[in-house]
Amino acid sequence: MESPERSEIKVFDYDHGTRDSGVRRYVWLAEYDYVLIFQKKKKALFWVTAYYLDSEGGRKDLSKRYEKKALKYRDRLLRRSLSSFYLHW
């Protein structure tokens, strides 16, 4: 998901698995190579860390995670809109 007002801000949730840390929310300031990470717990977000992306490998990894989540999000929206269309048809 991108901020409608600021396209350089990319927000997505990434599941690290229950053994590790669960679901974390990433706020990626792409133009500034800066990432903020929050831990989801119940109905709140807690700040975990923030860091500067200083390598191309780090940017590629984050970009892959973002694209994977963005693709799932778009697919889910499409399925919802199609099911809504068929319900009203």
URJO-V514637 format. One record per residue. N is the residue number from 0. RES is the residue in one small letter. SS is DSSP state (@ for helix, = for strand, . for the rest). Layout:
BEGIN
n=N res=RES ss=SS
n=N res=RES ss=SS
END
This chain:
BEGIN
n=0 res=m ss=.
n=1 res=e ss==
n=2 res=s ss=.
n=3 res=p ss=.
n=4 res=e ss=.
n=5 res=r ss=.
n=6 res=s ss=.
n=7 res=e ss=.
n=8 res=i ss==
n=9 res=k ss==
n=10 res=v ss==
n=11 res=f ss==
n=12 res=d ss==
n=13 res=y ss==
n=14 res=d ss==
n=15 res=h ss=.
n=16 res=g ss=.
n=17 res=t ss=.
n=18 res=r ss=.
n=19 res=d ss=.
n=20 res=s ss=.
n=21 res=g ss=.
n=22 res=v ss==
n=23 res=r ss==
n=24 res=r ss==
n=25 res=y ss==
n=26 res=v ss==
n=27 res=w ss==
n=28 res=l ss==
n=29 res=a ss=@
n=30 res=e ss=@
n=31 res=y ss=@
n=32 res=d ss=.
n=33 res=y ss==
n=34 res=v ss==
n=35 res=l ss==
n=36 res=i ss==
n=37 res=f ss==
n=38 res=q ss==
n=39 res=k ss==
n=40 res=k ss==
n=41 res=k ss=.
n=42 res=k ss=.
n=43 res=a ss==
n=44 res=l ss==
n=45 res=f ss==
n=46 res=w ss==
n=47 res=v ss==
n=48 res=t ss==
n=49 res=a ss==
n=50 res=y ss==
n=51 res=y ss==
n=52 res=l ss=.
n=53 res=d ss=.
n=54 res=s ss=.
n=55 res=e ss=@
n=56 res=g ss=@
n=57 res=g ss=@
n=58 res=r ss=@
n=59 res=k ss=@
n=60 res=d ss=@
n=61 res=l ss=@
n=62 res=s ss=@
n=63 res=k ss=@
n=64 res=r ss=@
n=65 res=y ss=@
n=66 res=e ss=@
n=67 res=k ss=@
n=68 res=k ss=@
n=69 res=a ss=@
n=70 res=l ss=@
n=71 res=k ss=@
n=72 res=y ss=@
n=73 res=r ss=@
n=74 res=d ss=@
n=75 res=r ss=@
n=76 res=l ss=@
n=77 res=l ss=@
n=78 res=r ss=@
n=79 res=r ss=@
n=80 res=s ss=@
n=81 res=l ss=@
n=82 res=s ss=@
n=83 res=s ss=@
n=84 res=f ss=@
n=85 res=y ss=@
n=86 res=l ss=@
n=87 res=h ss=@
n=88 res=w ss=.
END
